[in-house]
């Protein structure tokens, strides 16, 4: 019994001593933290005072700089860059849309089919157009009218045949692809827009040079017309020799 009491007494004394030691360490740690905080605070105050003293000798324009002034020329340049960026974004979106229109099973001879699958509503949304009055127009051959066009890429357009001042037709597809200058791989059997009639006939075959008109030209329009199973190819020019020709590609409905 006596030995048990001794053990209990010793354990009690040890516990009290341990608790006292822990409390001493805690208060010592807190005191060190407060000391460090005071030192840091003093350094910060000293730095702020030095900065304040230094600012007395600094020009006011450096302490409180005036807001930047954008000149009209700079603003115009920025606006031009923004417009150019928006145009690039539209072209990127159009190329992405064209890629979606391609079909793995598409006949390789039907290389223009992806263009003829572009719905007017899709392109209008991409370009932010709400009314066809905002679109560019291109004349129909042998007609007093024209159709709205959407640019696909440089010198490549798709043309629709609905009323140019009417509403956008969501599901309307193009009536023609118009190529206004030489574009690689955008022709027929290596014959491209921009060639004259002699070059075109040499590449393809001789055919009659026909004379027609378009509503926005006072003089006549001359053209050569070719066709295959899928498309009609019409090379047009305001010059008798076919110089600076443009190419219109239409679906050959006889194949449907």
Long-range contacts (C-beta under 8 A, 24 or more apart in sequence): 90-126, 90-127, 91-153, 93-126, 94-123, 94-126, 94-152, 94-153, 95-153, 97-122, 97-123, 97-126, 98-152, 107-230, 109-228, 109-229, 109-230, 110-230, 111-185, 112-177, 112-230, 112-231, 112-249, 113-230, 115-152, 115-158, 115-174, 115-177, 116-158, 116-173, 116-174, 116-177, 116-251, 117-173, 118-150, 118-158, 118-173, 118-174, 119-170, 119-171, 119-172, 119-173, 120-150, 120-160, 120-162, 120-168, 120-169, 120-170, 120-171, 120-172, 120-173, 121-168, 121-169, 121-170, 121-171, 121-172, 123-150, 123-158, 124-150, 124-168, 129-168, 130-168, 131-167, 131-168, 132-162, 132-163, 132-164, 132-165, 132-166, 132-167, 132-168, 133-164, 133-165, 135-164, 137-164, 138-178, 139-214, 139-215, 139-216, 139-217, 140-214, 141-212, 141-214, 141-221, 141-223, 141-234, 141-236, 141-248, 142-212, 142-213, 142-214, 143-214, 143-215, 144-215, 145-215, 146-214, 146-215, 146-216, 147-175, 147-176, 149-178, 153-183, 154-183, 155-179, 155-180, 155-181, 155-182, 155-183, 155-193, 156-180, 156-183, 156-186, 175-250, 176-248, 176-249, 176-250, 177-248, 177-249, 177-250, 178-246, 178-247, 178-248, 178-249, 179-246, 179-247, 179-248, 179-249, 180-246, 181-246, 186-247, 187-233, 187-247, 188-226, 188-228, 188-231, 188-233, 191-233, 191-235, 192-247, 193-235, 193-245, 193-246, 193-247, 194-244, 194-245, 195-235, 195-242, 195-245, 196-237, 196-239, 196-241, 196-242, 196-243, 196-245, 197-222, 197-224, 197-235, 197-237, 197-241, 197-242, 197-245, 198-241, 198-242, 200-224, 200-235, 200-242, 200-245, 209-240, 209-242, 227-252, 228-252, 229-255, 230-255
